[in-house]
Amino acid sequence: MKKQKKIPKSERVERNHQEVRELYAQLMNSHKLAYSFSRTSIYEELAEQTGYSTKQIQRILNE
């Protein structure tokens, strides 16, 4: 078996954060017409999909 090259933690974190930003953009686009959706409910939906807390998601999106 070939040893897999370990991806640096900073790169893994950046990939995960990018995924959160992309999911957020998708959710915002899908809920454009549904203004009744609050940011909090979108953060909660993202948290459910990614495993991050809503506070972590807020921090990631504000980077």
HELIX and SHEET records of a PDB file:
HELIX    1   1 LYS A    9  SER A   30  1                                  22    
HELIX    2   2 ARG A   39  THR A   50  1                                  12    
HELIX    3   3 THR A   54  LEU A   61  1                                   8    
END                                                                             
